[in-house]
Amino acid sequence: MSGRSVGACAIGWIGIWAGSLGLALGCASNGEPPSSQLRFIDSKMWEEDLQHALDEELATVTVAFAGTDATVSNLPERLEKWLYVIDNRDDGKVDIKPDMSFQNPDVIPKNIPYGLAFSAAMAGWNMYKNWAHYASASEYDAVVFYHPYEGYLTRVVFVHKPDDDS
């Protein structure tokens, strides 16, 4: 076999391998069903994953927080928009509760003054409530859980509202 035909063969195999890899990655990212478990990352990619999950009308979608400085009074802007839409559309509601999985009977939980901070921060997002981007949020309520002693967010659970057909 000449050096030229070995080189051409290698280039052909590399092309086949690269094309197969590209096809596999394309199928994996486009054909996956939405996940009901998301980890918050302050990025457009996370927001698109949330929108996709809510569009599928899953019973619940849980967003976990780790390694962020998100607190009830310092909500990430991307999350805040979604919560605002839920709280201000139709009969949606957003509850803010201590995460009882961190319960310690020897320590008194912090009293988080979330009402005023949440309301004031959300006032600026009125323009977003009618955008199609957030349309799927109208089918959900949300519960924001925070660490009862430290105040940081632990998770947000989006709960699909029951149909009005009954």
QUICOR-V829429 format. One line per field, one symbol per residue. ss: DSSP state (~ for helix, > for strand, _ for the rest). psi: psi as a letter, one per 40 degrees, with the letter a starting at -180 (. if undefined). A space follows every 50 residues. Layout:
ss = ???
psi = ???
This chain:
ss = __~~~~~~~~~~~~~~~~~~~~~~~~~~~~~_____>>>____~~~~~~~ ~~~~~____>>>>>______>__>__~~~~~~~~~~~~_____>>>>>>~ ~~___________~~~~~~~~~~~~~~~___~~~~~~~~>>>>>>>>___ _>>>>>>>>>______
psi = hiddddddddddddddddddddddddddddeiiiiehihhhgiddddddd dddddefidihhhihhfifhidegihdddddddddddehbfiihihiihe eehheehhiihhgddddddddddeedeedeiddedddeeiiihhhihedd eihdihhhhhiiied.
